[in-house]
């Protein structure tokens, strides 16, 4: 009768490689997700500043504020973005 342990020994290396590959993929996905969340947060803050400028421009166009107040508020918004 054949023992068959020779076949298992050969297949064991393939299993170890596959487990290692899965671990590497999980770590890669984790860091990719982490970076996308960080980039998303900075983009969110950038969009808030853009949204503030849009509202400010609309208020000037409607005549709700004067040019002097517009320039003052625009300076504040631009400083807060930096």
C-alpha positions in Angstrom: 0.0 0.0 0.0 1.0 3.5 -0.6 1.4 5.9 2.3 0.4 9.1 0.4 2.3 11.4 2.8 4.5 12.5 -0.1 1.5 14.0 -1.8 0.4 15.9 1.3 3.9 17.2 1.8 3.9 18.7 -1.7 0.4 20.2 -1.3 1.3 21.6 2.1 3.6 24.2 0.6 0.9 25.4 -1.8 -1.5 25.8 1.2 1.1 27.8 3.1 1.7 30.1 0.1 -2.1 30.6 -0.3 -2.5 31.5 3.3 0.4 33.9 3.1 -1.2 35.5 0.0 -4.5 35.9 1.7 -2.8 37.6 4.7 -0.9 40.0 2.4 -4.1 40.8 0.5 -6.0 41.5 3.8 -3.2 43.8 5.0 -3.1 45.6 1.6 -6.9 46.1 1.7 -6.8 47.5 5.2 -4.2 50.1 4.3 -6.0 51.0 1.1 -9.2 51.5 3.1 -7.4 53.6 5.7 -5.9 55.8 3.0 -9.2 56.3 1.2 -10.8 57.4 4.5 -8.0 59.9 5.2 -8.3 61.3 1.6 -12.1 61.5 1.9 -11.8 63.5 5.1 -9.5 66.1 3.5 -11.7 66.3 0.4 -14.8 66.8 2.7 -13.1 69.8 4.3 -12.2 71.2 0.9 -15.7 70.9 -0.3 -17.0 72.7 2.8 -14.8 75.7 1.9 -16.0 75.6 -1.7 -19.6 75.5 -0.5 -19.1 78.5 1.7 -17.7 80.5 -1.2 -20.7 79.6 -3.3 -23.1 80.8 -0.7 -21.1 83.9 -0.2 -21.1 84.6 -4.0 -24.9 84.1 -4.0 -25.4 86.5 -1.1 -23.3 89.2 -3.0 -25.3 88.6 -6.2 -28.6 88.9 -4.4 -27.5 92.1 -2.8 -27.7 90.7 0.8 -24.1 91.9 1.5 -21.9 94.7 0.3 -18.5 94.2 -1.5 -16.5 95.2 1.6 -18.3 92.6 3.7 -17.9 90.1 0.9 -14.1 90.6 0.8 -13.8 90.4 4.5 -15.8 87.1 4.7 -14.0 85.6 1.7 -10.7 86.3 3.4 -11.9 84.5 6.6 -13.1 81.5 4.5 -9.8 81.3 2.6 -7.7 81.5 5.8 -9.7 78.7 7.4 -9.1 76.4 4.5 -5.3 76.5 4.9 
